[in-house]
């Protein structure tokens, strides 16, 4: 994949944050959650399908979703770990929008071009595997005050199609990596209520690239057929045109991989989060949290192919991206050796209208992709079985609603999570969490229209993923 050195900003604060997170980010990608959300911040929580995550104070990772929980710790707590997600996304083409035009052309010329078929739009594994790190610390300051420090990710995607993919203006490369540094304060209010508030410092890195794909052949087809059917001798005119390599090359698919648009950059955005925890006792807890929207603005250069299909225009541009707000309710209730956990997560996906690149010189739209998303809800339920004092066995199920329209660049559908995990307490101060999840997406058929060529494509998507996660917890 070709890359351009774009969207660079020499801001000291951004460079510092980037240096802090680069050492821990290997890759961040869509781990088969709604939209481009990532739901693998904790191995212990993943074992329960994140059910009750906002209320379960088993380890320091709880502050990823509820900063108030830090006030329930009376000792220093530290957790670190990561998840490995291996998604499988199978995209099947259900039509070939240029097939009719190729058939018409072949009726006019002496040597036929290959007619596109639905299979030309089939793709396997367009979403890459990812490794997603996380780290958490809770520092009690007094009997009523605690500091939380967290590093994790809530959003990311990493889809990439081959350069010569036929629907290149829809596929291409769409990569978003985010990492959230989240300092927070938590307070005890009375014996049972904890309140928390924090700041979000989100480093985001984005890369978009689109290739000509069918646009190259479509332009050549339009040129030949228009000339042929406005001439006295359509066959002779068509044959004369296709003898020109500038026409025959695109018709043979040789120009599919040419870059149509590309940009690359990073930025830092800021937000806040707050939470409440009813810590009724060690067996019954209810948590509520809210994480604000974070806006990222990438500024720098762009590279865009002009309407003539040949000239590459460059200039200064901007791309805005909104990371949606999240609200969560979680509950944890233990009865003897068995604990019941539940969770409801609302994500304000309606705030993400799409991606639009704009020229800084004249405010013209350089790139535009709409995502007709709506707010979604994720429901989860989990069970934990306490096997003596050393082992906790975990299981969970979650239903993650679709955010709305599916696209091949960000595949989305309703998903079901089946998870299992365990916690092994090595000593009073050290424990280890292991978890795995199998995620199945609903098979989805959809249409997508390219705004440049006007071509409408039909696809069917099947998606599933396997996620493994490990975490080490220390208390002292």
FENNORMO-V464610 format. One record per residue. N is the residue number from 1. RES is the residue in three letters. D_CENTER is the distance of its C-alpha to the mean C-alpha in Angstrom with 1 decimal. Layout:
((N | RES | D_CENTER) (N | RES | D_CENTER))
//
This chain:
((1 | UNK | 19.6) (2 | UNK | 21.4) (3 | UNK | 20.2) (4 | UNK | 21.9) (5 | UNK | 22.5) (6 | UNK | 21.3) (7 | UNK | 20.2) (8 | UNK | 22.2) (9 | UNK | 23.6) (10 | UNK | 26.3) (11 | UNK | 25.8) (12 | UNK | 27.2) (13 | UNK | 25.1) (14 | UNK | 21.8) (15 | UNK | 23.3) (16 | UNK | 24.3) (17 | UNK | 20.9) (18 | UNK | 19.4) (19 | UNK | 22.2) (20 | UNK | 21.7) (21 | UNK | 18.1) (22 | UNK | 18.4) (23 | UNK | 20.6) (24 | UNK | 18.1) (25 | UNK | 14.8) (26 | UNK | 15.0) (27 | UNK | 11.4) (28 | UNK | 8.0) (29 | UNK | 5.5) (30 | UNK | 3.9) (31 | UNK | 7.3) (32 | UNK | 8.3) (33 | UNK | 7.8) (34 | UNK | 8.2) (35 | UNK | 6.2) (36 | UNK | 2.5) (37 | UNK | 5.0) (38 | UNK | 6.5) (39 | UNK | 10.2) (40 | UNK | 12.2) (41 | UNK | 14.1) (42 | UNK | 17.5) (43 | UNK | 19.3) (44 | UNK | 22.0) (45 | UNK | 19.7) (46 | UNK | 17.8) (47 | UNK | 21.3) (48 | UNK | 21.8) (49 | UNK | 18.4) (50 | UNK | 17.9) (51 | UNK | 21.0) (52 | UNK | 23.0) (53 | UNK | 20.6) (54 | UNK | 21.9) (55 | UNK | 25.5) (56 | UNK | 25.9) (57 | UNK | 27.4) (58 | UNK | 27.9) (59 | UNK | 26.4) (60 | UNK | 24.9) (61 | UNK | 21.2) (62 | UNK | 21.9) (63 | UNK | 21.6) (64 | UNK | 17.8) (65 | UNK | 18.1) (66 | UNK | 21.7) (67 | UNK | 23.6) (68 | UNK | 26.9) (69 | UNK | 27.0) (70 | UNK | 28.1) (71 | UNK | 31.5) (72 | UNK | 32.1) (73 | UNK | 32.4) (74 | UNK | 35.9) (75 | UNK | 35.1) (76 | UNK | 32.8) (77 | UNK | 29.7) (78 | UNK | 27.2) (79 | UNK | 24.2) (80 | UNK | 22.0) (81 | UNK | 20.0) (82 | UNK | 16.8) (83 | UNK | 14.8) (84 | UNK | 14.5) (85 | UNK | 12.2) (86 | UNK | 13.5) (87 | UNK | 12.0) (88 | UNK | 14.4) (89 | UNK | 13.6) (90 | UNK | 16.9) (91 | UNK | 17.3) (92 | UNK | 20.9) (93 | UNK | 22.7) (94 | UNK | 25.1) (95 | UNK | 27.0) (96 | UNK | 28.1) (97 | UNK | 28.6) (98 | UNK | 30.9) (99 | UNK | 33.0) (100 | UNK | 35.7) (101 | UNK | 36.1) (102 | UNK | 36.5) (103 | UNK | 39.1) (104 | UNK | 41.0) (105 | UNK | 41.1) (106 | UNK | 42.3) (107 | UNK | 45.2) (108 | UNK | 46.4) (109 | UNK | 46.2) (110 | UNK | 48.0) (111 | UNK | 45.1) (112 | UNK | 42.2) (113 | UNK | 38.5) (114 | UNK | 36.2) (115 | UNK | 34.8) (116 | UNK | 31.0) (117 | UNK | 30.1) (118 | UNK | 27.3) (119 | UNK | 26.6) (120 | UNK | 25.7) (121 | UNK | 22.4) (122 | UNK | 21.5) (123 | UNK | 18.7) (124 | UNK | 17.9) (125 | UNK | 15.0) (126 | UNK | 12.9) (127 | UNK | 9.8) (128 | UNK | 11.0) (129 | UNK | 12.0) (130 | UNK | 11.0) (131 | UNK | 13.1) (132 | UNK | 12.0) (133 | UNK | 15.1) (134 | UNK | 16.6) (135 | UNK | 20.0) (136 | UNK | 22.1) (137 | UNK | 25.7) (138 | UNK | 28.0) (139 | UNK | 31.3) (140 | UNK | 34.0) (141 | UNK | 36.2) (142 | UNK | 38.8) (143 | UNK | 39.3) (144 | UNK | 37.5) (145 | UNK | 34.9) (146 | UNK | 31.9) (147 | UNK | 29.4) (148 | UNK | 25.8) (149 | UNK | 23.7) (150 | UNK | 20.1) (151 | UNK | 17.4) (152 | UNK | 13.9) (153 | UNK | 10.2) (154 | UNK | 8.6) (155 | UNK | 5.2) (156 | UNK | 3.4) (157 | UNK | 3.2) (158 | UNK | 6.9) (159 | UNK | 8.9) (160 | UNK | 12.6) (161 | UNK | 15.7) (162 | UNK | 19.2) (163 | UNK | 20.9) (164 | UNK | 23.5) (165 | UNK | 21.3) (166 | UNK | 23.4) (167 | UNK | 20.7) (168 | UNK | 19.7) (169 | UNK | 19.2) (170 | UNK | 16.5) (171 | UNK | 14.9) (172 | UNK | 15.3) (173 | UNK | 12.6) (174 | UNK | 9.3) (175 | UNK | 8.0) (176 | UNK | 6.6) (177 | UNK | 8.0) (178 | UNK | 9.2) (179 | UNK | 12.2) (180 | UNK | 14.2) (181 | UNK | 18.0) (182 | UNK | 19.5) (183 | UNK | 23.4) (184 | UNK | 25.1) (185 | UNK | 28.5) (186 | UNK | 29.7) (187 | UNK | 33.1) (188 | UNK | 35.4) (189 | UNK | 37.2) (190 | UNK | 40.0) (191 | UNK | 39.7) (192 | UNK | 36.8) (193 | UNK | 34.5) (194 | UNK | 31.9) (195 | UNK | 30.0) (196 | UNK | 27.3) (197 | UNK | 25.7) (198 | UNK | 23.4) (199 | UNK | 21.9) (200 | UNK | 18.3) (201 | UNK | 18.1) (202 | UNK | 14.6) (203 | UNK | 14.4) (204 | UNK | 11.7) (205 | UNK | 11.9) (206 | UNK | 10.9) (207 | UNK | 12.4) (208 | UNK | 13.2) (209 | UNK | 16.0) (210 | UNK | 17.7) (211 | UNK | 20.9) (212 | UNK | 24.0) (213 | UNK | 23.9) (214 | UNK | 26.2) (215 | UNK | 26.9) (216 | UNK | 29.3) (217 | UNK | 31.3) (218 | UNK | 31.1) (219 | UNK | 32.8) (220 | UNK | 35.4) (221 | UNK | 36.1) (222 | UNK | 36.7) (223 | UNK | 39.0) (224 | UNK | 41.1) (225 | UNK | 41.4) (226 | UNK | 42.2) (227 | UNK | 44.9) (228 | UNK | 46.2) (229 | UNK | 46.7) (230 | UNK | 48.3) (231 | UNK | 50.8) (232 | UNK | 54.1) (233 | UNK | 53.1) (234 | UNK | 49.4) (235 | UNK | 49.7) (236 | UNK | 51.3) (237 | UNK | 48.8) (238 | UNK | 45.8) (239 | UNK | 47.2) (240 | UNK | 48.0) (241 | UNK | 44.4) (242 | UNK | 42.8) (243 | UNK | 45.2) (244 | UNK | 43.4) (245 | UNK | 40.7) (246 | UNK | 38.6) (247 | UNK | 38.4) (248 | UNK | 38.7) (249 | UNK | 35.9) (250 | UNK | 33.1) (251 | UNK | 34.7) (252 | UNK | 34.5) (253 | UNK | 30.8) (254 | UNK | 31.5) (255 | UNK | 29.5) (256 | UNK | 26.2) (257 | UNK | 24.5) (258 | UNK | 25.7) (259 | UNK | 23.1) (260 | UNK | 22.9) (261 | UNK | 20.6) (262 | UNK | 18.7) (263 | UNK | 17.6) (264 | UNK | 16.3) (265 | UNK | 16.4) (266 | UNK | 15.6) (267 | UNK | 16.6) (268 | UNK | 17.2) (269 | UNK | 16.9) (270 | UNK | 18.8) (271 | UNK | 18.9) (272 | UNK | 20.6) (273 | UNK | 20.5) (274 | UNK | 23.4) (275 | UNK | 24.5) (276 | UNK | 27.6) (277 | UNK | 28.8) (278 | UNK | 32.0) (279 | UNK | 33.2) (280 | UNK | 36.1) (281 | UNK | 36.9) (282 | UNK | 35.5) (283 | UNK | 35.0) (284 | UNK | 33.6) (285 | UNK | 30.8) (286 | UNK | 28.7) (287 | UNK | 25.9) (288 | UNK | 24.2) (289 | UNK | 21.6) (290 | UNK | 19.8) (291 | UNK | 17.2) (292 | UNK | 17.6) (293 | UNK | 15.4) (294 | UNK | 14.8) (295 | UNK | 15.4) (296 | UNK | 14.8) (297 | UNK | 17.2) (298 | UNK | 17.3) (299 | UNK | 20.9) (300 | UNK | 22.7) (301 | UNK | 23.7) (302 | UNK | 22.5) (303 | UNK | 23.7) (304 | UNK | 24.4) (305 | UNK | 26.8) (306 | UNK | 29.5) (307 | UNK | 30.7) (308 | UNK | 33.4) (309 | UNK | 30.8) (310 | UNK | 32.3) (311 | UNK | 32.2) (312 | UNK | 29.3) (313 | UNK | 29.1) (314 | UNK | 27.7) (315 | UNK | 27.7) (316 | UNK | 26.1) (317 | UNK | 23.1) (318 | UNK | 20.4) (319 | UNK | 16.9) (320 | UNK | 15.8) (321 | UNK | 12.3) (322 | UNK | 12.4) (323 | UNK | 10.2) (324 | UNK | 11.8) (325 | UNK | 14.6) (326 | UNK | 14.8) (327 | UNK | 18.1) (328 | UNK | 19.1) (329 | UNK | 22.4) (330 | UNK | 23.4) (331 | UNK | 26.8) (332 | UNK | 28.5) (333 | UNK | 32.0) (334 | UNK | 34.1) (335 | UNK | 37.3) (336 | UNK | 39.2) (337 | UNK | 37.2) (338 | UNK | 34.4) (339 | UNK | 31.6) (340 | UNK | 29.7) (341 | UNK | 26.3) (342 | UNK | 24.3) (343 | UNK | 21.4) (344 | UNK | 20.0) (345 | UNK | 16.8) (346 | UNK | 16.4) (347 | UNK | 13.4) (348 | UNK | 14.6) (349 | UNK | 12.3) (350 | UNK | 15.4) (351 | UNK | 15.2) (352 | UNK | 12.3) (353 | UNK | 14.7) (354 | UNK | 13.0) (355 | UNK | 13.4) (356 | UNK | 17.0) (357 | UNK | 18.8) (358 | UNK | 22.3) (359 | UNK | 25.4) (360 | UNK | 27.0) (361 | UNK | 30.4) (362 | UNK | 30.7) (363 | UNK | 27.5) (364 | UNK | 27.0) (365 | UNK | 23.7) (366 | UNK | 22.5) (367 | UNK | 19.3) (368 | UNK | 18.0) (369 | UNK | 15.4) (370 | UNK | 15.5) (371 | UNK | 13.1) (372 | UNK | 15.5) (373 | UNK | 13.6) (374 | UNK | 15.7) (375 | UNK | 15.6) (376 | UNK | 14.9) (377 | UNK | 16.4) (378 | UNK | 15.8) (379 | UNK | 19.2) (380 | UNK | 20.2) (381 | UNK | 23.5) (382 | UNK | 24.7) (383 | UNK | 28.0) (384 | UNK | 29.2) (385 | UNK | 32.6) (386 | UNK | 34.5) (387 | UNK | 36.5) (388 | UNK | 39.1) (389 | UNK | 38.2) (390 | UNK | 36.1) (391 | UNK | 33.5) (392 | UNK | 31.0) (393 | UNK | 29.6) (394 | UNK | 26.4) (395 | UNK | 25.0) (396 | UNK | 22.6) (397 | UNK | 21.1) (398 | UNK | 18.3) (399 | UNK | 17.7) (400 | UNK | 14.3) (401 | UNK | 15.0) (402 | UNK | 13.3) (403 | UNK | 12.2) (404 | UNK | 14.5) (405 | UNK | 14.7) (406 | UNK | 13.0) (407 | UNK | 12.6) (408 | UNK | 12.7) (409 | UNK | 10.2) (410 | UNK | 7.4) (411 | UNK | 9.4) (412 | UNK | 9.9) (413 | UNK | 13.0) (414 | UNK | 14.9) (415 | UNK | 14.4) (416 | UNK | 17.1) (417 | UNK | 16.9) (418 | UNK | 20.1) (419 | UNK | 20.4) (420 | UNK | 23.3) (421 | UNK | 24.2) (422 | UNK | 27.1) (423 | UNK | 28.3) (424 | UNK | 31.3) (425 | UNK | 33.4) (426 | UNK | 35.1) (427 | UNK | 37.2) (428 | UNK | 37.4) (429 | UNK | 35.2) (430 | UNK | 32.8) (431 | UNK | 30.4) (432 | UNK | 27.7) (433 | UNK | 24.8) (434 | UNK | 23.5) (435 | UNK | 21.1) (436 | UNK | 19.6) (437 | UNK | 17.6) (438 | UNK | 17.7) (439 | UNK | 15.2) (440 | UNK | 16.4) (441 | UNK | 14.9) (442 | UNK | 17.5) (443 | UNK | 18.8) (444 | UNK | 18.1) (445 | UNK | 20.2) (446 | UNK | 19.4) (447 | UNK | 20.7) (448 | UNK | 19.1) (449 | UNK | 21.5) (450 | UNK | 21.3) (451 | UNK | 22.6) (452 | UNK | 24.5) (453 | UNK | 26.5) (454 | UNK | 26.5) (455 | UNK | 25.9) (456 | UNK | 24.4) (457 | UNK | 22.7) (458 | UNK | 22.5) (459 | UNK | 20.0) (460 | UNK | 19.6) (461 | UNK | 16.4) (462 | UNK | 16.8) (463 | UNK | 14.0) (464 | UNK | 14.6) (465 | UNK | 13.6) (466 | UNK | 15.8) (467 | UNK | 14.9) (468 | UNK | 17.7) (469 | UNK | 18.1) (470 | UNK | 21.1) (471 | UNK | 22.3) (472 | UNK | 25.7) (473 | UNK | 27.3) (474 | UNK | 30.4) (475 | UNK | 32.7) (476 | UNK | 35.9))
//
